[in-house]
Every structure is written in C-alpha cells, then in structure tokens.
Amino acid sequence: MEIVSINSRRKEQIQEEEQKKAMLEVIDFIKDSVENGSIKEFVACSIGNDGECQIHVAAMDLPGSIGLFEIGKHILISGETTFD
C-alpha cells in the first residue's frame, strides 16, 4: 500500500518563494538599468499583504512625476488583483 500526501502548504511556500525571486529579478533589472543610465525615470506600483496600494515614482521634475503617477494609477486600476 502506498500513501500519498498532498501538502498544499508546501506548494504555497514554493509559489511564494518563486514570486519573491521574480520580484527581486525585476528590481535588480531596474537597479542595473538606472546604474548604466538607460533608465532616467520610472514608476512602480506595489500592493501589500493588507491590500494597501503604493505608487513609487522617481522623476526628474514635477510634470514627469505627475505623468508617471497617473501611469501608476492606471496600472493599479487595470490590474485584476483579488484579495482573500
């Protein structure tokens, strides 16, 4: 007789680790691009575990900041993120 155990908690941990790895790869890419001068301004959006949304903007001037902020809002609004 064989016993098969489905450990969904372990699967969730693996998925979470893969998601963290993917996010850090994006951050590293942006960092490298800023350091080599290929990115001058950027916007990033994040959603915390509690559902709090944040828009992170690095821009050269006020008009650029406003434009990138609006793009960040669009990214968050058009996303299909659901919370349990």
N, C-alpha and C positions, 0 to 999 in steps of 0.2 A: 504494500500500500504506500502510495506517495502522498505527501502532504504539501499542498501548495498554499503559500501565504501571500496575499496581496497587501503590500504595505503602501497604502496611498500617501501616508505621511512622508515616507522616504521619497516618493515620486515628487511630491510638492517641494521638498527640500532641494532636490536636484534641479527642478524647474526654476526655483528661486535663485540658486547659485548660477545657473546659466543666464538668467535675466540680469543679475548683477554684473556678470562678466561682460555681457553685451553692452550694458550701460557704460561700464568703465572703458570699453574699447572706443565708444563714441566720444567720451570725454578726453581720452588720450589723443584721438584724431584731431579734435578741436584744439587741444593744447599745442600739439605739434604744428598745426596749421597757423596758429597765432604766432608761435615762435619763429617759423620760417617766413612769415609775412604774407602768406596767401589769404589769410582772413584778417580783415580790418575791423569789422563789426559783426556782432552775432546776437541772436535771440535764442533762448532755450526755455522750455516750459517743463514744469515738474508737478506731479501730483503725489502728495504724501499718503501714508497709510491711513490717515484720518480723513482723507478726501480734500485736504487743503491744496488749492492750486496756487502756483507761483510762476511768475514770468520773470526770467533773468535776462537783462539787456545790457550789452556792452556796446556803446555807440560813441561816435566822435563829437556829436553835437545834439542839441535839443530836437531839431526836426528828425534826425535819424533815430533818436531814442523813441520819439512818438511813433514813427513808422514801424519800427521793429516791435514795439509794444503792441501795436494793433495787429501785426502778424502773429504775435504770440497769443493774443486773444482768439484770433481765428483758428489757430492750431488747437487750442483747448476746446473751443465751441464745436468744431467739426469732428473732434475725436469721439470715439464710441466707447469710452471707458465706463464700466459699470462697477459699482461697489456693493459688496455683500452687506 
